[in-house]
Amino acid sequence: MEIHLQRCQNCQSDEVRNILYRQEGERDRVFVQCAKCNEFVASYKIGPMGYYHHGKGYESFLRGLHRSGEFASGRKMAQLYSQRKEEESQMFSRALDLLRKREASKLGKQNKEV
């Protein structure tokens, strides 16, 4: 597994903000903007069932399914939501662990150079 922090190509800052853009009949898109110099950094098209907002709950999940055109029974949707919520929480924890290890490794290299 690889993990990367999004960086601005202009100023190298990793302080970025995501702008969620929705247009009827189109896949949701995320634009990434540098929070320091305001430059455009990247964009992502979100695939079907690709958007998950951890703090918004089941209704937000259903709206995302509806926009993506993915329809299923109520029981199946509840099951998909529970599964997605658990998977995303686990992956987020793993990503944070990898970032911590990477930062610790950088600190170790810097201390050896001093």
Buried (B, 14 or more C-beta within 10 A) or exposed (E): EEEEEBBBEEEEBEEBEEEEEEEEEEBBBBBBBBEBEEBEBBEBEBEEBEBBEEEEEEEBBBEBBEBBEEEEEEEEBBEBBEEBBEEEEEEEEEBEEBEEEEEEEEEEEEEEEE
